[in-house]
Amino acid sequence: MDNNLYPYADFYRQEGIDTLEKRLDHILTTKEFWKQKIGDSNVTLGWYEKPLDILACKKSDKRLTLYHFDGKQYSVKLKIPIVIGRRNGDKQRQGDLKTPVGIYRIIEKKRDVDPFYGPLAFVTNYPNPLDKTLGKNGNGIWLHGFPPNCPDKNSTKGCIASPNTELLSLDKNLTDHKSSLLMISQDKIPPVSRENIINILSFIYSWRYDWKYNRLNEYLSYYNSNLKSSIGDFESFKKHKTYIFAKQQNKEILFYNIQITPYPNTLGKKIWRVNMKEKYFSNNYKFNGTKLLYIIQEGDKFKIWREF
């Protein structure tokens, strides 16, 4: 039996399960808890609860580095040369010949492709949810190879391309393309510190605390006035949540497999992508799926800017 649970058992004995639960929920909001949880994990490319691969592409260097995160540390598995869109800058619209800047998922690996794309192609989810709120359009941003006897290997129409042998080596070294992240930056990857990660986790669980315990005004204070969400803009979101919170329902909100990634961008903003699994249970609604947040940092303050 775990003796470390004895103090909680005694508290439960005297105060009951509801009071104990609220006490534990409060502990999850503290920076001290997350400082201990993160420990000495490397956070150079963000913080992740599960192992994954990160494909970091620096457009200025025309190089892609494959990192593997084992749950605590990063290791470099591969570096390959790449070419990008023939025009500089962040992709905005169909046909602008630019490669996007941001964080993308690989949603599909195509093996049976036209020889123009080499032996295989990785399909990204451009435009991602954030891109769409910014009015970006277009599609078909892939990571692929070159056709045989290709006369021009200096640029693409917006995709990322690499010599076929290098692309095959990348495919061989990828642990799982479906769980990996493609990080495309113009120059350098946004810096990350342990303090950043601790503060964001404390912010997320403070937001969760006020959400769970129906503290409407406190809950809404976590949102940027320029919010875009699956519900709508801030005013639509506020109206919907006011209606829900007025019911004063008991609810359970669980987060797991949390991913916190610095978001490269050309907006001059410090943005964090937070992706996690969420289990939500109330009297009349259940949800078990993915929660995606884009959080804006201004100084030492955070606000939820996008929520999906």
ZADRENMAR-800495 format. One record per atom (N, C-alpha, C): residue in three letters; x, y, z. Coordinates in steps of 0.1 Angstrom, whole numbers, padded with zeros to 4 digits, always signed. Layout:
<atoms>
ALAXYZ ...
</atoms>
This chain:
<atoms>
MET+0008-0012+0000 MET+0000+0000+0000 MET+0009+0012+0000 ASP+0005+0023-0008 ASP+0012+0035-0009 ASP+0010+0044+0003 ASN+0020+0045+0012 ASN+0019+0054+0024 ASN+0017+0068+0020 ASN+0021+0072+0008 ASN+0020+0086+0004 ASN+0006+0091+0003 LEU-0004+0081+0002 LEU-0018+0084+0001 LEU-0025+0086+0014 TYR-0018+0083+0025 TYR-0024+0084+0038 TYR-0029+0098+0042 PRO-0022+0109+0039 PRO-0027+0122+0042 PRO-0040+0125+0035 TYR-0041+0120+0022 TYR-0053+0123+0014 TYR-0064+0114+0020 ALA-0061+0102+0024 ALA-0072+0094+0029 ALA-0077+0100+0042 ASP-0069+0106+0050 ASP-0073+0112+0063 ASP-0082+0124+0060 PHE-0077+0132+0050 PHE-0085+0144+0046 PHE-0099+0139+0041 TYR-0099+0129+0032 TYR-0112+0124+0027 TYR-0121+0119+0038 ARG-0115+0112+0048 ARG-0122+0107+0060 ARG-0130+0118+0067 GLN-0123+0130+0068 GLN-0129+0141+0076 GLN-0137+0150+0067 GLU-0133+0153+0054 GLU-0140+0163+0046 GLU-0148+0158+0035 GLY-0146+0145+0031 GLY-0154+0140+0020 GLY-0148+0141+0007 ILE-0153+0134-0003 ILE-0146+0133-0016 ILE-0147+0146-0024 ASP-0158+0153-0023 ASP-0160+0165-0031 ASP-0149+0176-0026 THR-0147+0177-0013 THR-0137+0187-0009 THR-0123+0183-0012 LEU-0121+0170-0012 LEU-0108+0165-0016 LEU-0105+0167-0030 GLU-0115+0164-0039 GLU-0114+0167-0053 GLU-0111+0181-0056 LYS-0118+0190-0049 LYS-0115+0204-0052 LYS-0102+0209-0048 ARG-0097+0203-0037 ARG-0083+0206-0032 ARG-0073+0201-0042 LEU-0075+0189-0048 LEU-0066+0184-0058 LEU-0066+0192-0071 ASP-0078+0196-0074 ASP-0079+0204-0086 ASP-0072+0218-0085 HIS-0072+0223-0073 HIS-0064+0235-0070 HIS-0049+0233-0071 ILE-0045+0221-0066 ILE-0031+0218-0066 ILE-0026+0218-0081 LEU-0034+0213-0090 LEU-0031+0213-0104 LEU-0029+0227-0110 THR-0034+0237-0104 THR-0032+0251-0109 THR-0019+0257-0105 THR-0012+0251-0096 THR+0000+0257-0091 THR+0013+0254-0099 LYS+0021+0264-0100 LYS+0034+0263-0107 LYS+0043+0253-0100 GLU+0042+0251-0087 GLU+0050+0242-0080 GLU+0048+0228-0084 PHE+0035+0224-0086 PHE+0032+0211-0091 PHE+0038+0208-0105 TRP+0037+0218-0114 TRP+0042+0215-0128 TRP+0057+0216-0128 LYS+0063+0223-0119 LYS+0078+0223-0119 LYS+0083+0209-0115 GLN+0076+0203-0105 GLN+0080+0189-0102 GLN+0076+0179-0113 LYS+0065+0181-0119 LYS+0061+0172-0130 LYS+0070+0172-0142 ILE+0075+0184-0146 ILE+0084+0185-0157 ILE+0098+0180-0154 GLY+0102+0183-0141 GLY+0115+0178-0137 GLY+0126+0184-0146 ASP+0135+0175-0150 ASP+0146+0180-0159 ASP+0144+0176-0173 SER+0131+0175-0178 SER+0129+0172-0192 SER+0133+0183-0201 ASN+0138+0180-0212 ASN+0143+0190-0222 ASN+0130+0196-0228 VAL+0130+0209-0229 VAL+0118+0216-0234 VAL+0122+0225-0247 THR+0133+0222-0253 THR+0138+0230-0264 THR+0128+0232-0275 LEU+0120+0222-0278 LEU+0110+0222-0289 LEU+0096+0222-0283 GLY+0094+0224-0270 GLY+0081+0223-0264 GLY+0081+0212-0254 TRP+0069+0209-0249 TRP+0067+0199-0239 TRP+0056+0189-0243 TYR+0059+0176-0242 TYR+0050+0166-0247 TYR+0049+0155-0236 GLU+0036+0150-0234 GLU+0035+0139-0224 GLU+0038+0126-0230 LYS+0038+0124-0243 LYS+0041+0112-0249 LYS+0052+0113-0260 PRO+0060+0103-0262 PRO+0070+0104-0273 PRO+0064+0107-0286 LEU+0072+0114-0294 LEU+0068+0118-0308 LEU+0080+0123-0316 ASP+0078+0124-0329 ASP+0088+0129-0338 ASP+0084+0143-0341 ILE+0094+0152-0342 ILE+0092+0166-0347 ILE+0101+0168-0359 LEU+0095+0172-0370 LEU+0102+0175-0382 LEU+0104+0191-0383 ALA+0116+0196-0380 ALA+0118+0210-0379 ALA+0124+0215-0392 CYS+0117+0223-0399 CYS+0121+0229-0412 CYS+0124+0243-0410 LYS+0137+0247-0412 LYS+0141+0261-0413 LYS+0142+0265-0427 LYS+0133+0274-0431 LYS+0132+0278-0446 LYS+0145+0285-0450 SER+0151+0293-0441 SER+0163+0301-0444 SER+0175+0292-0447 ASP+0175+0280-0440 ASP+0187+0271-0441 ASP+0184+0260-0452 LYS+0171+0259-0456 LYS+0168+0249-0465 LYS+0172+0235-0460 ARG+0169+0232-0448 ARG+0172+0220-0442 ARG+0161+0215-0432 LEU+0159+0202-0432 LEU+0149+0197-0423 LEU+0156+0187-0413 THR+0153+0189-0400 THR+0159+0181-0390 THR+0148+0173-0384 LEU+0151+0160-0383 LEU+0141+0151-0376 LEU+0146+0148-0362 TYR+0138+0153-0352 TYR+0140+0151-0338 TYR+0131+0140-0333 HIS+0136+0132-0324 HIS+0127+0123-0316 HIS+0127+0126-0302 PHE+0115+0128-0296 PHE+0114+0131-0282 PHE+0109+0118-0275 ASP+0117+0113-0266 ASP+0114+0100-0259 ASP+0106+0101-0247 GLY+0100+0113-0244 GLY+0093+0115-0232 GLY+0100+0124-0222 LYS+0113+0126-0225 LYS+0122+0134-0216 LYS+0132+0142-0223 GLN+0139+0136-0233 GLN+0150+0142-0240 GLN+0147+0141-0255 TYR+0154+0150-0262 TYR+0154+0150-0277 TYR+0167+0144-0282 SER+0165+0137-0294 SER+0177+0133-0301 SER+0175+0136-0316 VAL+0186+0139-0323 VAL+0185+0141-0337 VAL+0187+0128-0344 LYS+0177+0125-0352 LYS+0177+0112-0360 LYS+0182+0114-0374 LEU+0180+0126-0379 LEU+0183+0128-0394 LEU+0183+0142-0397 LYS+0192+0146-0406 LYS+0191+0160-0412 LYS+0192+0158-0428 ILE+0182+0165-0435 ILE+0182+0163-0449 ILE+0180+0177-0456 PRO+0186+0179-0468 PRO+0184+0191-0475 PRO+0170+0192-0481 ILE+0165+0204-0482 ILE+0152+0205-0488 ILE+0152+0218-0497 VAL+0141+0218-0506 VAL+0138+0231-0513 VAL+0124+0234-0509 ILE+0121+0247-0511 ILE+0108+0252-0507 ILE+0102+0261-0518 GLY+0091+0267-0516 GLY+0084+0275-0526 GLY+0094+0286-0531 ARG+0092+0289-0544 ARG+0101+0298-0551 ARG+0100+0313-0547 ARG+0089+0316-0540 ARG+0087+0330-0534 ARG+0089+0329-0519 ASN+0095+0340-0514 ASN+0097+0341-0499 ASN+0085+0345-0492 GLY+0085+0342-0479 GLY+0073+0346-0471 GLY+0064+0335-0467 ASP+0054+0339-0459 ASP+0044+0329-0454 ASP+0033+0328-0464 LYS+0029+0315-0467 LYS+0018+0313-0476 LYS+0005+0320-0472 GLN-0002+0326-0481 GLN-0014+0333-0478 GLN-0026+0328-0486 ARG-0023+0324-0499 ARG-0034+0321-0508 ARG-0029+0311-0518 GLN-0039+0304-0525 GLN-0037+0295-0535 GLN-0028+0301-0546 GLY-0018+0294-0550 GLY-0009+0299-0561 GLY+0001+0309-0559 ASP+0003+0313-0546 ASP+0013+0324-0543 ASP+0027+0319-0543 LEU+0029+0305-0545 LEU+0042+0299-0546 LEU+0051+0301-0533 LYS+0044+0302-0522 LYS+0051+0303-0509 LYS+0048+0290-0501 THR+0058+0287-0492 THR+0057+0276-0483 THR+0052+0282-0469 PRO+0042+0276-0463 PRO+0036+0281-0451 PRO+0046+0281-0439 VAL+0043+0289-0429 VAL+0050+0290-0417 VAL+0040+0286-0406 GLY+0044+0276-0397 GLY+0035+0272-0387 GLY+0037+0258-0382 ILE+0028+0252-0375 ILE+0028+0238-0371 ILE+0018+0230-0378 TYR+0022+0219-0384 TYR+0012+0211-0392 TYR+0014+0196-0388 ARG+0003+0189-0390 ARG+0003+0175-0389 ARG+0004+0168-0402 ILE+0010+0156-0402 ILE+0010+0148-0414 ILE-0002+0139-0414 ILE-0012+0142-0422 ILE-0024+0135-0422 ILE-0025+0122-0430 GLU-0015+0121-0439 GLU-0015+0109-0448 GLU-0001+0107-0454 LYS+0002+0095-0456 LYS+0014+0091-0464 LYS+0010+0085-0477 LYS+0013+0091-0488 LYS+0009+0085-0501 LYS+0021+0078-0507 ARG+0019+0065-0511 ARG+0030+0058-0518 ARG+0027+0057-0533 ASP+0014+0056-0536 ASP+0011+0055-0550 ASP+0008+0069-0556 VAL+0019+0076-0558 VAL+0019+0090-0563 VAL+0024+0091-0577 ASP+0020+0102-0584 ASP+0026+0105-0597 ASP+0041+0106-0595 PRO+0049+0101-0605 PRO+0064+0101-0604 PRO+0069+0116-0602 PHE+0061+0126-0605 PHE+0065+0139-0603 PHE+0069+0142-0589 TYR+0062+0135-0579 TYR+0065+0137-0565 TYR+0075+0127-0559 GLY+0082+0120-0568 GLY+0091+0110-0563 GLY+0085+0097-0558 PRO+0091+0090-0549 PRO+0086+0077-0545 PRO+0075+0077-0535 LEU+0073+0088-0528 LEU+0062+0089-0518 LEU+0060+0104-0515 ALA+0049+0107-0508 ALA+0046+0120-0503 ALA+0039+0120-0490 PHE+0042+0130-0481 PHE+0036+0132-0469 PHE+0026+0144-0470 VAL+0014+0142-0468 VAL+0003+0152-0469 VAL+0002+0160-0456 THR+0002+0173-0456 THR+0000+0181-0444 THR-0014+0186-0443 ASN-0017+0191-0431 ASN-0031+0196-0429 ASN-0032+0211-0432 TYR-0023+0217-0440 TYR-0024+0231-0444 TYR-0037+0232-0453 PRO-0045+0242-0451 PRO-0045+0252-0440 PRO-0050+0246-0427 ASN-0042+0248-0416 ASN-0047+0243-0403 ASN-0057+0252-0397 PRO-0063+0249-0386 PRO-0074+0257-0381 PRO-0071+0271-0378 LEU-0058+0274-0374 LEU-0054+0288-0372 LEU-0053+0295-0385 ASP-0047+0289-0395 ASP-0046+0295-0409 ASP-0060+0299-0414 LYS-0070+0291-0412 LYS-0083+0294-0417 LYS-0089+0306-0411 THR-0087+0308-0398 THR-0092+0320-0391 THR-0085+0333-0396 LEU-0073+0331-0402 LEU-0065+0342-0407 LEU-0067+0345-0422 GLY-0077+0337-0427 GLY-0081+0339-0441 GLY-0071+0333-0451 LYS-0062+0324-0447 LYS-0053+0317-0456 LYS-0061+0306-0464 ASN-0057+0304-0476 ASN-0064+0294-0484 ASN-0053+0286-0492 GLY-0058+0277-0501 GLY-0049+0269-0508 GLY-0050+0255-0502 ASN-0042+0246-0508 ASN-0042+0232-0503 ASN-0030+0225-0510 GLY-0029+0212-0507 GLY-0019+0204-0514 GLY-0004+0207-0510 ILE-0002+0211-0497 ILE+0011+0214-0493 ILE+0017+0200-0488 TRP+0026+0195-0495 TRP+0031+0181-0493 TRP+0046+0182-0490 LEU+0052+0172-0484 LEU+0066+0169-0483 LEU+0068+0158-0492 HIS+0076+0160-0503 HIS+0077+0150-0513 HIS+0091+0149-0519 GLY+0093+0141-0529 GLY+0106+0140-0536 GLY+0106+0147-0549 PHE+0115+0143-0558 PHE+0116+0149-0571 PHE+0113+0138-0582 PRO+0108+0143-0594 PRO+0106+0134-0605 PRO+0120+0129-0611 PRO+0120+0118-0617 PRO+0133+0114-0624 PRO+0137+0124-0634 ASN+0150+0127-0634 ASN+0156+0136-0644 ASN+0150+0150-0643 CYS+0147+0154-0631 CYS+0141+0167-0629 CYS+0150+0178-0633 PRO+0146+0187-0642 PRO+0156+0198-0646 PRO+0157+0209-0636 ASP+0147+0211-0627 ASP+0148+0222-0617 ASP+0145+0217-0603 LYS+0156+0216-0596 LYS+0155+0211-0582 LYS+0158+0223-0572 ASN+0155+0235-0576 ASN+0158+0246-0568 ASN+0146+0252-0560 SER+0134+0249-0564 SER+0123+0254-0558 SER+0110+0246-0561 THR+0099+0249-0554 THR+0087+0242-0556 THR+0076+0253-0558 LYS+0063+0248-0559 LYS+0052+0258-0560 LYS+0047+0261-0546 GLY+0053+0256-0535 GLY+0049+0258-0522 GLY+0052+0246-0513 CYS+0053+0235-0519 CYS+0056+0223-0511 CYS+0071+0223-0506 ILE+0074+0213-0497 ILE+0087+0211-0493 ILE+0092+0198-0500 ALA+0103+0198-0507 ALA+0108+0187-0514 ALA+0122+0184-0511 SER+0126+0171-0512 SER+0139+0166-0508 SER+0143+0155-0518 PRO+0156+0154-0521 PRO+0160+0143-0530 PRO+0154+0130-0526 ASN+0151+0121-0535 ASN+0143+0109-0533 ASN+0150+0100-0522 THR+0163+0099-0523 THR+0170+0090-0514 THR+0169+0095-0499 GLU+0169+0109-0498 GLU+0168+0115-0485 GLU+0154+0113-0480 LEU+0144+0114-0489 LEU+0130+0113-0485 LEU+0127+0099-0480 LEU+0133+0089-0487 LEU+0132+0075-0482 LEU+0138+0072-0469 SER+0149+0079-0467 SER+0156+0078-0454 SER+0148+0084-0443 LEU+0141+0095-0446 LEU+0132+0102-0436 LEU+0121+0092-0433 ASP+0115+0086-0443 ASP+0104+0077-0441 ASP+0108+0065-0432 LYS+0120+0060-0434 LYS+0125+0049-0426 LYS+0127+0053-0412 ASN+0131+0065-0409 ASN+0134+0070-0396 ASN+0123+0075-0388 LEU+0111+0078-0395 LEU+0100+0083-0388 LEU+0093+0072-0379 THR+0091+0075-0367 THR+0085+0065-0358 THR+0070+0063-0362 ASP+0063+0073-0363 ASP+0049+0073-0367 ASP+0045+0086-0373 HIS+0043+0087-0386 HIS+0040+0099-0392 HIS+0027+0106-0387 LYS+0017+0097-0383 LYS+0005+0103-0379 LYS+0005+0110-0366 SER+0015+0107-0357 SER+0016+0114-0344 SER+0027+0125-0345 SER+0034+0126-0356 SER+0045+0136-0356 SER+0040+0150-0359 LEU+0048+0160-0357 LEU+0045+0174-0360 LEU+0056+0179-0369 LEU+0051+0187-0379 LEU+0060+0194-0388 LEU+0060+0209-0384 MET+0072+0213-0380 MET+0074+0227-0376 MET+0081+0235-0386 ILE+0074+0244-0393 ILE+0081+0252-0403 ILE+0083+0266-0399 SER+0095+0271-0398 SER+0099+0284-0394 SER+0106+0291-0405 GLN+0105+0305-0405 GLN+0112+0312-0415 GLN+0127+0313-0412 ASP+0130+0315-0400 ASP+0144+0316-0396 ASP+0147+0306-0385 LYS+0146+0311-0372 LYS+0148+0302-0361 LYS+0136+0298-0354 ILE+0136+0287-0348 ILE+0125+0282-0340 ILE+0123+0291-0328 PRO+0111+0295-0324 PRO+0108+0304-0313 PRO+0114+0297-0300 PRO+0121+0305-0292 PRO+0128+0300-0280 PRO+0117+0295-0269 VAL+0121+0285-0262 VAL+0113+0279-0251 VAL+0121+0278-0239 SER+0115+0282-0227 SER+0121+0280-0214 SER+0112+0271-0206 ARG+0118+0265-0195 ARG+0111+0257-0186 ARG+0100+0266-0179 GLU+0103+0278-0177 GLU+0094+0288-0171 GLU+0082+0289-0180 ASN+0084+0291-0193 ASN+0073+0292-0202 ASN+0063+0280-0200 ILE+0069+0268-0201 ILE+0060+0256-0200 ILE+0053+0255-0187 ILE+0060+0258-0176 ILE+0053+0257-0163 ILE+0042+0267-0162 ASN+0044+0280-0167 ASN+0034+0290-0167 ASN+0022+0286-0175 ILE+0024+0280-0187 ILE+0013+0276-0196 ILE+0005+0265-0189 LEU+0011+0255-0183 LEU+0004+0245-0177 LEU-0004+0250-0165 SER+0002+0259-0157 SER-0006+0265-0146 SER-0018+0273-0152 PHE-0016+0280-0163 PHE-0026+0287-0169 PHE-0038+0278-0174 ILE-0034+0267-0180 ILE-0044+0258-0185 ILE-0053+0252-0174 TYR-0046+0248-0163 TYR-0053+0242-0153 TYR-0061+0252-0144 SER-0057+0264-0144 SER-0064+0275-0137 SER-0077+0277-0145 TRP-0076+0278-0158 TRP-0087+0279-0167 TRP-0097+0267-0165 ARG-0091+0255-0165 ARG-0100+0243-0162 ARG-0107+0244-0149 TYR-0100+0249-0139 TYR-0106+0250-0125 TYR-0118+0259-0126 ASP-0117+0271-0132 ASP-0129+0280-0132 ASP-0140+0275-0141 TRP-0136+0267-0151 TRP-0145+0261-0160 TRP-0153+0250-0153 LYS-0146+0242-0146 LYS-0152+0230-0139 LYS-0161+0235-0128 TYR-0158+0246-0120 TYR-0165+0250-0109 TYR-0174+0262-0112 ASN-0177+0264-0125 ASN-0187+0274-0130 ASN-0185+0288-0125 ARG-0172+0292-0126 ARG-0169+0306-0122 ARG-0168+0314-0135 LEU-0179+0319-0140 LEU-0181+0324-0153 LEU-0171+0336-0156 ASN-0171+0346-0147 ASN-0163+0358-0150 ASN-0148+0355-0150 GLU-0144+0346-0141 GLU-0130+0342-0140 GLU-0127+0334-0153 TYR-0136+0325-0157 TYR-0134+0317-0169 TYR-0132+0326-0181 LEU-0141+0335-0183 LEU-0140+0344-0195 LEU-0128+0352-0196 SER-0122+0355-0184 SER-0110+0364-0184 SER-0098+0357-0190 TYR-0099+0344-0193 TYR-0088+0337-0199 TYR-0087+0339-0214 TYR-0098+0346-0220 TYR-0099+0347-0234 TYR-0095+0360-0239 ASN-0089+0360-0251 ASN-0086+0373-0258 ASN-0099+0378-0265 SER-0100+0391-0265 SER-0112+0397-0271 SER-0114+0395-0286 ASN-0103+0391-0292 ASN-0103+0387-0306 ASN-0104+0372-0308 LEU-0110+0365-0299 LEU-0112+0351-0299 LEU-0119+0347-0312 LYS-0114+0336-0318 LYS-0122+0328-0328 LYS-0122+0314-0323 SER-0134+0308-0324 SER-0136+0295-0318 SER-0146+0287-0327 SER-0148+0274-0324 SER-0158+0266-0331 SER-0172+0271-0328 ILE-0174+0279-0318 ILE-0187+0285-0315 ILE-0189+0298-0322 GLY-0178+0306-0324 GLY-0178+0319-0331 GLY-0169+0328-0325 ASP-0171+0341-0326 ASP-0163+0351-0320 ASP-0165+0352-0305 PHE-0158+0362-0298 PHE-0159+0363-0284 PHE-0173+0365-0279 GLU-0181+0374-0285 GLU-0194+0377-0280 GLU-0203+0364-0281 SER-0202+0357-0292 SER-0210+0345-0294 SER-0206+0334-0284 PHE-0193+0333-0282 PHE-0187+0324-0272 PHE-0192+0327-0258 LYS-0192+0340-0254 LYS-0196+0345-0241 LYS-0211+0342-0239 LYS-0219+0344-0249 LYS-0233+0342-0248 LYS-0236+0327-0245 HIS-0229+0319-0253 HIS-0231+0304-0252 HIS-0227+0299-0238 LYS-0215+0304-0233 LYS-0210+0299-0220 LYS-0218+0305-0209 THR-0224+0317-0210 THR-0232+0322-0200 THR-0244+0313-0198 TYR-0250+0309-0209 TYR-0262+0300-0208 TYR-0258+0287-0201 ILE-0247+0281-0205 ILE-0242+0268-0200 ILE-0239+0269-0185 PHE-0232+0279-0181 PHE-0227+0281-0167 PHE-0239+0284-0158 ALA-0250+0290-0163 ALA-0261+0293-0155 ALA-0268+0281-0150 LYS-0266+0269-0156 LYS-0272+0257-0152 LYS-0265+0251-0139 GLN-0253+0256-0137 GLN-0246+0252-0125 GLN-0244+0236-0124 GLN-0241+0230-0135 GLN-0240+0216-0136 GLN-0227+0211-0130 ASN-0227+0199-0124 ASN-0215+0193-0120 ASN-0209+0187-0133 LYS-0196+0188-0134 LYS-0189+0184-0146 LYS-0175+0178-0143 GLU-0171+0169-0151 GLU-0157+0164-0150 GLU-0150+0167-0163 ILE-0138+0173-0161 ILE-0130+0177-0173 ILE-0116+0171-0171 LEU-0112+0163-0179 LEU-0099+0156-0178 LEU-0091+0159-0191 PHE-0078+0163-0189 PHE-0069+0165-0200 PHE-0057+0155-0200 TYR-0054+0150-0211 TYR-0042+0140-0211 TYR-0036+0141-0225 ASN-0024+0135-0226 ASN-0015+0136-0238 ASN-0014+0151-0243 ILE-0010+0159-0233 ILE-0008+0173-0236 ILE+0004+0176-0244 GLN+0003+0185-0255 GLN+0014+0189-0263 GLN+0014+0204-0263 ILE+0026+0210-0259 ILE+0027+0224-0259 ILE+0039+0228-0268 THR+0036+0235-0279 THR+0046+0238-0290 THR+0047+0252-0293 PRO+0059+0258-0293 PRO+0060+0272-0297 PRO+0056+0273-0312 TYR+0048+0283-0316 TYR+0042+0284-0329 TYR+0050+0294-0337 PRO+0058+0290-0347 PRO+0065+0299-0356 PRO+0054+0307-0364 ASN+0056+0320-0366 ASN+0047+0328-0373 ASN+0054+0341-0378 THR+0047+0348-0387 THR+0052+0360-0393 THR+0043+0372-0388 LEU+0036+0370-0378 LEU+0027+0380-0373 LEU+0033+0389-0362 GLY+0045+0386-0358 GLY+0052+0393-0347 GLY+0046+0390-0334 LYS+0039+0379-0332 LYS+0033+0375-0320 LYS+0040+0363-0314 LYS+0039+0361-0300 LYS+0044+0349-0294 LYS+0032+0340-0292 ILE+0031+0329-0299 ILE+0020+0321-0299 ILE+0024+0307-0295 TRP+0015+0300-0287 TRP+0017+0287-0283 TRP+0006+0278-0288 ARG+0009+0267-0294 ARG-0001+0257-0298 ARG-0002+0247-0287 VAL-0014+0245-0282 VAL-0017+0235-0271 VAL-0027+0225-0277 ASN-0023+0213-0278 ASN-0031+0202-0283 ASN-0032+0191-0273 MET-0044+0187-0269 MET-0045+0177-0259 MET-0058+0169-0261 LYS-0059+0158-0255 LYS-0071+0150-0254 LYS-0079+0154-0242 GLU-0092+0155-0245 GLU-0101+0160-0234 GLU-0113+0150-0232 LYS-0116+0147-0220 LYS-0128+0140-0216 LYS-0137+0149-0208 TYR-0149+0151-0213 TYR-0158+0161-0206 TYR-0171+0153-0204 PHE-0175+0154-0191 PHE-0188+0147-0187 PHE-0196+0157-0179 SER-0209+0159-0183 SER-0219+0166-0174 SER-0232+0158-0175 ASN-0242+0164-0169 ASN-0255+0156-0168 ASN-0261+0153-0182 ASN-0259+0162-0191 ASN-0265+0161-0204 ASN-0256+0161-0216 TYR-0243+0161-0214 TYR-0233+0162-0225 TYR-0221+0155-0222 LYS-0216+0147-0232 LYS-0203+0140-0231 LYS-0195+0143-0243 PHE-0182+0144-0241 PHE-0172+0146-0251 PHE-0159+0139-0248 ASN-0154+0132-0258 ASN-0141+0125-0257 ASN-0134+0127-0270 GLY-0125+0137-0270 GLY-0118+0140-0283 GLY-0107+0149-0281 THR-0104+0157-0291 THR-0092+0166-0291 THR-0096+0181-0288 LYS-0089+0187-0280 LYS-0090+0202-0277 LYS-0077+0208-0283 LEU-0079+0219-0291 LEU-0068+0226-0297 LEU-0069+0241-0293 LEU-0059+0246-0287 LEU-0058+0260-0283 LEU-0046+0267-0289 TYR-0048+0279-0293 TYR-0037+0288-0297 TYR-0037+0299-0287 ILE-0026+0300-0279 ILE-0025+0309-0268 ILE-0015+0320-0271 ILE-0020+0332-0269 ILE-0011+0344-0271 ILE-0004+0348-0258 GLN+0009+0350-0259 GLN+0016+0355-0247 GLN+0021+0369-0249 GLU+0017+0378-0240 GLU+0022+0392-0240 GLU+0028+0394-0227 GLY+0041+0395-0227 GLY+0049+0397-0214 GLY+0048+0383-0207 ASP+0043+0384-0194 ASP+0041+0372-0187 ASP+0026+0368-0186 LYS+0018+0374-0195 LYS+0004+0371-0195 LYS+0000+0363-0207 PHE-0010+0354-0204 PHE-0015+0345-0215 PHE-0030+0347-0217 LYS-0034+0346-0230 LYS-0048+0346-0233 LYS-0051+0336-0244 ILE-0063+0329-0243 ILE-0066+0320-0253 ILE-0072+0328-0265 TRP-0065+0326-0277 TRP-0067+0334-0289 TRP-0076+0327-0299 ARG-0074+0314-0299 ARG-0082+0305-0308 ARG-0085+0292-0300 GLU-0097+0287-0302 GLU-0101+0274-0295 GLU-0110+0266-0304 PHE-0106+0253-0305 PHE-0113+0244-0314 PHE-0114+0230-0307 
</atoms>
